[in-house]
Amino acid sequence: MGKLLDSWLKSFCKPAMGQEHEVSRSRRQPVLVSSKQSASHLLFALTCESLCRVCILLTCHSLHTLHVRHGSSEEEERLSLSTATACAQELYATVVLLESVAERPVCKALALRGPLYFLSDYYQSMEDSAGLELCLEMSEEVRAKAPYLNWDSLLPWSLLPLVKVPK
């Protein structure tokens, strides 16, 4: 299941993004967008991508948990862990791109709340304090720019950017 979602995602990302992207965990790099229309297209594409990457992360993390609980071989556990870790890194890269594309604080908060929630949850379950710290820093930056927003109430509204498909 995870491989099917991943292959679909790769086929979706290339036309939408024009290229594959990678972001280091330690350094966030802004994305330069030439026009408002391309910014809305990029925001929509990255929101779709983040939703798919969240699904892949949840699937891979669940499979890893099953391998651990059912006493699978050490090789299967290690493989499922490395797959889940790779999914988390890809989701983080997408979140960084979303942060740089979303311009207004409200838009940024809506775009980042859902992916950061699932990413933080993954890092917390894996006891990855460095990853958890990155998510916390990013959410605090967004929250500081829009203190009037209720961060916890934003979670159900995280899919709002998908309501209007840019032309």
trRosetta pair geometry for C-beta under 8 A, 3 or more apart (Angstrom, degrees):
i j d omega theta_ij theta_ji phi_ij phi_ji
1 4 5.9 -54 -152 32 31 111
1 5 6.7 27 154 -13 64 105
1 59 5.6 -133 106 -160 113 141
2 5 5.8 -56 -150 39 33 109
2 6 6.1 33 153 -21 67 110
2 56 5.6 96 -146 -150 83 79
2 59 4.6 178 -80 112 91 126
2 60 5.1 87 -118 -68 149 85
2 63 6.9 -82 -26 -5 135 146
2 83 7.0 76 130 162 155 132
2 87 7.7 -75 -159 -78 123 139
3 6 5.5 -54 -143 39 32 114
3 7 6.3 31 158 -19 66 104
4 7 6.0 -54 -145 36 29 106
4 8 6.4 27 155 -16 63 107
5 8 5.8 -57 -148 39 31 110
5 9 6.1 34 153 -23 65 108
5 52 6.2 178 -177 -173 102 94
5 55 6.0 -140 -149 106 153 112
5 56 4.8 -168 110 -84 132 94
5 59 6.8 137 19 22 148 155
6 9 5.5 -53 -145 35 30 114
6 10 6.5 31 156 -20 64 102
6 56 5.9 97 -68 -127 79 140
7 10 5.8 -50 -148 33 33 111
7 11 6.6 28 154 -14 64 104
8 11 5.9 -60 -153 40 33 107
8 12 6.1 32 151 -20 68 110
8 52 7.3 -132 96 -153 104 140
9 12 5.5 -57 -145 38 31 112
9 13 6.0 31 159 -24 68 109
9 49 6.6 98 -156 -138 100 76
9 52 4.9 167 -97 132 110 140
9 53 6.9 104 -138 -67 151 71
9 56 6.9 -46 -27 -42 151 142
10 13 5.9 -51 -138 33 28 110
10 14 6.7 32 164 -25 61 103
11 14 6.5 -50 -149 25 27 110
11 15 7.7 11 163 1 57 102
12 15 7.2 -76 -167 43 30 93
12 16 6.0 6 158 -4 69 125
12 45 7.9 175 153 -156 94 89
12 48 7.0 -118 162 124 139 123
12 49 6.9 -180 109 -89 119 83
12 52 7.2 123 56 -9 152 168
13 16 5.8 -74 -139 50 28 104
13 17 5.0 -7 179 9 74 122
13 20 6.7 64 124 -105 128 66
13 45 7.6 115 -125 170 53 110
13 49 5.8 73 -93 -109 96 126
14 17 6.7 -57 -114 51 15 89
14 18 7.5 72 -178 -99 47 5
14 19 7.5 39 -135 -92 62 13
14 20 7.1 -22 -91 -59 77 77
15 18 7.7 20 -170 -70 21 45
16 41 7.6 -162 -161 160 79 92
16 42 8.0 133 160 -116 87 48
16 45 3.6 163 171 -140 125 132
16 48 7.4 -121 -134 63 170 128
16 49 7.3 -168 88 -50 146 114
17 20 7.3 91 94 -90 138 26
17 21 6.5 -107 176 -20 148 111
17 42 7.6 79 -114 -130 64 84
17 45 6.2 179 -62 137 70 141
17 46 7.9 86 -88 -72 103 78
17 49 7.7 35 -50 -58 120 153
21 93 6.0 168 114 159 95 119
21 94 7.8 119 79 -85 123 57
21 97 6.0 56 127 -68 162 141
22 93 5.9 -65 -145 -128 34 148
23 27 7.7 -140 -176 86 79 64
23 28 6.6 21 -171 -121 126 55
23 29 6.5 -155 -125 27 95 92
23 92 6.9 -132 79 117 114 84
23 93 3.9 159 27 -126 100 79
23 96 4.5 -179 168 59 172 151
23 97 7.0 -151 -41 -41 137 84
24 27 4.8 29 73 41 118 86
25 89 7.0 -73 -64 -128 104 90
25 92 6.5 16 -106 128 79 154
25 130 7.3 58 150 139 136 113
25 131 7.2 -66 -149 -97 131 74
25 134 6.3 -92 -173 -75 87 161
28 96 4.8 -154 -132 -147 97 116
28 99 7.1 -26 -169 75 140 137
28 100 7.4 177 164 -52 105 113
29 96 7.4 55 40 153 57 126
29 100 7.5 -18 110 -64 44 158
30 100 4.2 166 -138 -142 63 130
31 42 7.3 -165 124 168 143 149
31 97 5.6 50 -33 -145 139 79
31 100 4.5 126 18 106 82 129
31 101 5.7 -12 64 -65 128 84
33 38 5.5 -174 -170 102 97 103
33 39 4.4 101 139 -83 153 84
33 42 6.0 -130 -109 23 128 153
33 101 6.4 85 -41 -129 139 81
34 38 5.7 36 54 44 83 147
35 38 4.8 89 57 13 82 100
35 39 6.8 -138 98 -9 42 89
36 39 5.4 -54 -148 34 33 116
36 40 6.6 30 156 -18 66 102
37 40 6.0 -54 -151 34 32 106
37 41 6.5 30 151 -15 64 107
37 166 7.0 146 -162 180 68 130
38 41 5.4 -52 -146 40 37 114
38 42 6.0 38 154 -21 68 107
39 42 5.7 -55 -143 39 29 110
39 43 6.2 32 155 -21 64 106
39 101 6.2 168 -156 -169 78 87
39 103 7.0 17 176 -31 143 117
40 43 5.6 -49 -143 36 32 113
40 44 6.3 34 155 -18 63 105
40 166 4.3 139 124 -90 111 145
41 44 5.8 -56 -149 37 29 111
41 45 6.2 26 154 -17 65 109
41 166 5.0 -120 -77 83 63 144
42 45 5.7 -53 -142 39 31 110
42 46 6.1 26 159 -15 65 109
42 101 5.1 -137 116 -141 114 142
43 46 6.0 -59 -143 42 26 106
43 47 6.2 29 156 -22 63 108
43 98 7.4 87 -136 -139 66 73
43 101 5.1 -175 -80 132 75 121
43 102 6.0 101 -121 -80 115 71
43 107 7.4 -33 -148 173 147 121
43 111 6.8 -90 -160 -100 97 142
43 161 6.1 -109 145 -169 105 140
44 47 5.8 -56 -147 35 28 112
44 48 6.5 28 154 -16 63 105
44 161 6.5 -156 -99 151 59 102
44 162 7.2 116 -145 -107 79 54
44 165 6.5 97 -152 -138 148 55
44 166 5.3 -148 -16 8 148 106
45 48 5.8 -54 -151 37 31 111
45 49 6.2 31 151 -19 65 109
46 49 5.3 -51 -141 40 35 115
46 50 6.1 38 156 -23 67 102
46 94 6.1 165 -161 -169 88 88
46 97 5.5 -146 -126 109 138 110
46 98 4.8 177 140 -84 131 81
46 101 6.0 140 18 37 154 152
46 111 7.6 34 104 -167 110 125
47 50 5.8 -49 -144 33 29 109
47 51 6.6 33 154 -19 61 104
47 98 7.0 103 -73 -119 61 120
47 111 6.0 -98 -91 -133 99 91
47 159 7.8 125 171 -137 117 49
47 161 4.6 -149 -91 90 166 127
47 162 5.8 -153 125 -62 129 85
48 51 5.8 -56 -153 34 30 112
48 52 6.5 26 153 -14 64 108
48 162 6.8 115 -75 -107 75 109
49 52 5.8 -59 -150 40 32 109
49 53 6.1 30 154 -18 68 109
49 94 5.3 -150 117 -137 112 134
50 53 5.5 -54 -142 40 33 111
50 54 6.3 40 154 -25 65 101
50 91 6.8 88 -142 -148 71 79
50 94 4.8 175 -86 133 79 129
50 95 6.5 95 -119 -74 123 66
50 98 6.1 8 -52 -53 142 144
50 111 7.7 110 26 179 160 79
50 114 7.2 116 130 89 120 107
50 115 4.5 -65 -176 -73 122 133
51 54 5.7 -50 -151 29 30 113
51 55 6.8 30 150 -17 61 103
51 114 7.5 5 -93 119 73 143
51 159 7.1 63 -94 -108 131 94
51 162 7.4 20 -34 -63 151 143
52 55 5.6 -53 -153 35 35 113
52 56 6.4 34 150 -18 67 104
53 56 5.5 -49 -144 38 36 112
53 57 6.2 40 154 -22 66 104
53 87 6.8 165 -168 -172 79 81
53 90 5.7 -145 -138 113 125 100
53 91 4.2 164 142 -93 124 82
53 94 5.5 165 11 16 161 155
53 115 7.4 31 80 -127 111 113
54 57 5.7 -53 -147 36 30 112
54 58 6.3 30 154 -18 64 106
54 91 6.5 100 -72 -125 54 132
54 114 6.8 -49 -74 144 160 100
54 115 5.9 -126 -68 -109 113 68
54 118 4.7 88 -141 62 103 165
55 58 5.8 -55 -147 37 29 110
55 59 6.3 30 154 -19 64 108
56 59 5.7 -56 -148 37 31 112
56 60 6.1 24 158 -13 67 109
56 87 5.1 -153 121 -140 101 124
56 90 7.9 -20 87 78 138 132
56 91 7.9 -171 67 -60 101 107
57 60 6.0 -59 -142 42 27 105
57 61 5.9 24 161 -16 65 112
57 84 6.9 84 -152 -153 64 72
57 87 4.4 170 -93 137 68 120
57 88 5.9 95 -127 -75 119 61
57 91 5.5 -14 -50 -36 138 146
57 118 6.3 121 86 144 136 119
57 119 7.4 -47 -180 -90 172 63
57 122 5.9 -68 170 -73 123 150
58 61 5.9 -56 -139 41 25 108
58 62 6.1 28 159 -20 62 110
58 118 6.8 -64 -60 -158 98 128
59 62 5.9 -59 -149 36 25 110
59 63 6.4 24 154 -17 63 107
60 63 5.7 -53 -147 36 32 111
60 64 6.4 35 152 -20 64 104
60 80 7.0 174 -174 -168 77 75
60 83 5.0 -140 -152 122 126 101
60 84 4.2 176 130 -90 108 70
60 87 4.8 155 37 -7 151 153
61 64 5.6 -50 -149 34 33 114
61 65 6.4 36 151 -20 64 104
61 84 4.8 104 -81 -138 62 127
61 87 7.6 -122 -37 73 84 138
61 122 5.8 -121 -87 -122 150 102
61 125 7.2 82 -170 82 130 144
62 65 5.6 -52 -148 35 33 113
62 66 6.5 35 152 -19 64 104
63 66 5.6 -52 -149 35 34 113
63 67 6.5 37 151 -21 65 103
63 80 5.4 -139 116 -144 96 123
63 83 7.8 -22 78 84 127 134
63 84 7.7 -169 61 -63 90 108
64 67 5.6 -52 -151 33 33 113
64 68 6.5 30 153 -17 65 105
64 77 7.2 84 -154 -150 76 61
64 80 3.9 168 -96 137 73 111
64 81 5.5 106 -137 -76 130 55
64 83 7.4 -171 -63 63 108 97
64 84 4.8 -46 -27 -29 144 143
65 68 5.8 -55 -149 37 32 110
65 69 6.1 25 157 -14 67 111
66 69 5.9 -59 -140 42 29 106
66 70 5.9 6 169 0 67 116
66 72 7.9 58 118 -25 70 126
67 70 6.6 -69 -136 48 20 94
67 72 4.0 -55 -159 25 79 141
67 76 5.2 -154 -147 128 128 104
67 77 4.9 175 133 -93 122 66
67 80 4.8 157 8 20 153 158
68 72 7.4 -48 -55 28 23 97
68 77 5.9 90 -80 -126 69 114
72 76 4.1 -82 149 82 126 135
72 77 5.6 156 81 -50 103 83
72 80 7.9 69 75 -1 152 136
73 76 4.7 95 58 6 82 101
73 77 7.1 -148 95 -3 44 87
74 77 5.7 -55 -148 39 33 113
74 78 6.2 33 154 -20 67 108
75 78 5.8 -55 -145 37 29 110
75 79 6.2 28 155 -18 64 108
76 79 5.8 -55 -145 38 29 111
76 80 6.2 25 158 -15 65 108
77 80 6.0 -58 -145 39 28 106
77 81 6.2 29 156 -19 64 109
78 81 5.7 -55 -146 37 29 113
78 82 6.4 26 156 -17 64 106
79 82 5.9 -55 -146 37 29 107
79 83 6.4 31 154 -20 63 107
80 83 5.6 -52 -147 36 33 114
80 84 6.3 33 155 -18 65 105
81 84 5.8 -55 -146 38 31 109
81 85 6.2 31 154 -20 65 108
82 85 5.6 -52 -144 38 32 114
82 86 6.3 36 154 -21 64 104
83 86 5.8 -54 -149 35 30 111
83 87 6.5 32 151 -20 63 105
84 87 5.6 -52 -150 34 33 114
84 88 6.5 35 151 -20 65 103
84 122 7.4 -165 170 -160 105 122
84 126 7.8 173 120 -78 126 136
85 88 5.7 -52 -150 34 33 112
85 89 6.5 33 151 -18 65 104
85 126 7.8 132 -89 -145 85 164
86 89 5.7 -53 -149 36 33 112
86 90 6.4 32 153 -18 65 105
87 90 5.8 -55 -148 37 31 110
87 91 6.4 31 153 -18 65 105
88 91 5.7 -53 -146 37 31 111
88 92 6.3 36 153 -22 64 104
88 119 6.3 122 -150 -138 85 83
88 122 5.3 -161 -102 119 120 146
88 123 7.1 130 -161 -64 141 80
88 131 6.8 4 155 -149 133 150
89 92 5.6 -51 -148 34 32 114
89 93 6.6 35 152 -20 63 102
90 93 5.6 -49 -150 33 34 113
90 94 6.6 34 151 -17 64 104
91 94 5.6 -54 -151 37 35 112
91 95 6.3 38 151 -22 67 104
91 115 6.1 -172 179 -163 103 107
91 118 7.5 -89 178 95 156 108
91 119 5.5 -167 116 -88 126 110
92 95 5.6 -52 -147 34 33 113
92 96 6.5 36 153 -21 65 102
92 119 6.2 124 -76 -146 76 143
92 131 7.4 -104 -79 -144 142 98
92 134 7.0 27 -144 117 128 141
93 96 5.8 -51 -151 32 32 113
93 97 6.7 30 151 -15 63 105
94 97 5.7 -55 -151 38 34 111
94 98 6.3 39 149 -22 67 104
94 115 6.9 -130 97 -145 106 156
95 98 5.4 -50 -146 35 33 115
95 99 6.4 40 152 -24 64 102
95 112 6.1 84 -158 -131 95 86
95 115 4.8 -168 -89 118 106 137
95 116 6.3 115 -143 -67 143 76
95 119 6.6 -56 -36 -22 153 159
95 138 7.0 63 142 157 121 164
96 99 5.7 -50 -151 30 31 115
96 100 6.8 21 154 -12 62 106
96 138 7.9 -103 -91 -111 66 141
97 100 6.0 -61 -151 40 33 105
97 101 6.2 24 156 -16 68 112
98 101 5.9 -64 -142 40 29 105
98 102 5.9 21 166 -13 69 111
98 108 7.9 134 139 -140 83 64
98 111 4.8 -165 174 148 117 122
98 112 6.0 161 110 -78 123 77
98 115 7.1 126 28 29 158 151
99 102 6.5 -55 -135 39 22 102
99 108 6.3 56 -137 -151 58 105
99 111 7.7 -177 -76 97 43 120
99 112 6.0 48 -81 -81 84 130
99 138 6.5 -96 -86 -158 150 113
99 142 7.5 -110 -127 -71 102 113
101 111 7.9 -132 76 168 95 169
102 107 4.5 -166 -165 121 102 98
102 108 4.0 153 112 -88 124 63
102 110 7.8 -173 -143 58 147 82
102 111 4.6 -159 -63 21 148 148
102 112 7.3 -127 33 -30 153 96
103 107 6.3 26 52 64 59 140
103 108 7.4 -140 64 -49 15 99
104 107 4.4 85 61 11 89 108
104 108 6.7 -157 89 -9 42 89
105 108 5.6 -56 -142 38 29 113
105 109 6.2 30 158 -20 65 106
105 142 6.9 145 -155 -164 78 69
105 145 4.2 -155 -112 124 122 106
105 146 3.7 160 149 -53 124 110
105 149 7.7 -162 137 -13 104 132
106 109 5.7 -53 -146 36 30 111
106 110 6.4 29 155 -17 63 106
106 146 6.0 144 -70 -121 56 151
106 149 6.7 158 -113 -72 74 134
107 110 5.8 -56 -148 38 29 110
107 111 6.2 24 156 -16 65 111
107 161 7.4 83 -154 -84 84 117
108 111 5.9 -59 -144 39 27 108
108 112 6.0 5 165 -4 65 117
108 142 5.4 -152 124 -130 111 108
108 145 7.3 19 65 78 141 138
108 146 7.7 168 64 -9 101 132
109 112 6.4 -68 -136 46 23 97
109 113 5.9 37 167 -45 64 107
109 142 5.2 147 -89 164 73 119
109 143 7.4 97 -110 -80 113 52
109 146 5.3 -87 -39 58 139 148
109 149 5.4 64 155 101 170 171
109 151 7.4 -114 -160 -113 116 70
109 154 5.7 -99 148 -128 101 160
110 113 6.4 -42 -137 10 21 114
110 154 6.2 -136 -99 -164 53 112
110 157 6.0 -72 -130 121 98 99
110 158 6.2 167 -176 -122 62 44
110 160 5.5 -60 -169 52 135 119
110 161 6.2 138 122 -34 120 100
111 115 7.9 -10 150 14 60 116
111 158 7.5 104 -126 -157 14 76
111 161 5.9 30 -88 -20 86 149
112 115 6.2 -75 -154 52 45 100
112 116 5.2 36 161 -20 83 120
112 138 6.8 -138 -173 144 141 112
112 139 7.1 -174 131 -97 122 68
112 142 5.7 -156 63 -68 145 164
113 116 6.2 -68 -144 42 20 107
113 117 6.3 26 159 -28 61 108
113 139 7.9 86 -108 -123 57 103
113 151 6.9 -180 -119 -166 113 70
113 154 4.1 -148 -92 114 170 119
113 155 5.6 -134 145 -86 118 50
113 157 7.7 39 61 71 146 79
113 158 4.9 -134 76 -92 99 107
114 117 5.7 -55 -151 27 27 114
114 118 6.8 12 161 -6 63 105
114 155 6.3 116 -87 -147 67 62
114 158 3.1 123 -38 164 115 162
114 159 7.1 67 -52 -49 159 67
115 118 6.2 -63 -150 42 33 102
115 119 5.9 29 157 -17 69 114
115 158 7.7 171 -11 -173 63 137
116 119 5.6 -57 -135 44 31 111
116 120 5.8 34 162 -21 67 108
116 135 5.2 145 -157 -159 89 99
116 138 6.4 -151 -110 93 130 118
116 139 5.3 144 163 -70 155 108
117 120 6.1 -57 -147 36 21 108
117 121 6.4 22 153 -19 59 110
117 155 5.8 63 -60 -117 160 110
117 158 7.8 -108 10 -62 127 157
118 121 5.5 -52 -146 36 32 115
118 122 6.4 36 153 -21 64 102
119 122 5.7 -51 -151 33 32 112
119 123 6.4 28 153 -14 65 106
119 131 7.5 -126 164 166 93 108
119 135 5.4 179 104 -97 108 132
120 123 5.8 -56 -145 40 32 108
120 124 6.1 33 155 -21 66 107
120 132 6.1 80 -145 -131 74 72
120 135 4.3 -172 -80 129 90 157
120 136 7.3 101 -116 -56 121 69
120 139 7.8 -7 -58 -26 140 141
121 124 5.7 -54 -145 36 28 112
121 125 6.4 25 157 -16 63 107
122 125 6.0 -60 -149 38 29 106
122 126 6.3 11 158 -5 66 113
122 131 7.8 -62 96 131 90 143
123 126 5.9 -65 -142 48 29 102
123 128 4.4 -92 -154 67 80 104
123 129 7.9 140 164 -74 107 13
123 131 3.7 -151 -119 102 130 114
123 132 4.2 -178 123 -62 128 74
123 135 6.3 -176 24 -1 148 135
124 127 7.4 26 -177 -77 32 38
124 128 7.9 -79 -51 43 20 72
124 132 5.8 92 -69 -100 68 127
126 131 7.6 21 71 48 120 142
128 131 4.0 23 121 25 121 116
128 132 6.1 148 92 -18 69 89
129 132 5.5 -56 -142 42 33 114
129 133 6.1 40 156 -26 66 105
130 133 5.7 -53 -150 33 28 114
130 134 6.8 31 151 -20 61 102
131 134 5.7 -50 -152 31 35 112
131 135 6.6 32 152 -15 65 104
132 135 5.8 -55 -152 37 33 110
132 136 6.2 34 151 -20 66 108
133 136 5.5 -55 -145 38 32 113
133 137 6.3 35 156 -22 65 104
134 137 5.8 -52 -148 34 29 111
134 138 6.4 25 156 -16 63 108
135 138 5.9 -58 -148 38 30 109
135 139 6.2 24 157 -14 66 109
136 139 6.0 -57 -143 40 28 106
136 140 6.1 28 158 -19 64 110
137 140 5.9 -59 -146 38 27 110
137 141 6.5 31 155 -23 63 104
138 141 5.8 -51 -151 30 31 113
138 142 6.7 26 154 -13 63 106
139 142 5.8 -56 -150 39 35 109
139 143 6.0 33 153 -18 68 110
139 151 7.1 76 -179 -151 110 137
140 143 5.5 -55 -138 42 32 111
140 144 6.1 39 158 -27 65 104
141 144 5.9 -53 -150 30 27 112
141 145 6.9 19 155 -13 60 106
142 145 6.1 -62 -156 37 32 106
142 146 6.7 -22 162 29 67 104
143 146 6.7 -84 -141 64 29 72
143 147 6.6 64 163 -96 69 56
143 149 7.3 -125 -128 68 65 103
143 151 5.6 -20 -102 -74 116 128
144 147 6.7 5 -143 -61 28 92
146 149 4.6 25 134 1 111 117
149 153 7.8 -144 174 62 74 101
149 154 6.3 34 167 -60 118 122
150 153 3.9 41 97 18 115 118
150 154 6.9 175 90 -29 62 80
151 154 5.8 -50 -159 14 33 117
152 155 6.6 -26 -174 -9 43 111
153 156 7.5 -47 -179 28 52 96
153 157 7.5 28 138 4 70 117
154 157 5.4 -81 -159 54 50 106
154 158 6.5 80 146 -65 81 78
155 158 5.9 -22 -161 -25 35 115
157 160 4.9 6 177 -32 79 121
159 162 5.0 -42 -180 27 78 120
159 163 7.6 101 130 -42 77 81
160 163 5.7 -30 -165 -7 49 117
161 164 7.7 -74 -169 46 42 80
162 165 7.7 11 -172 -73 53 73
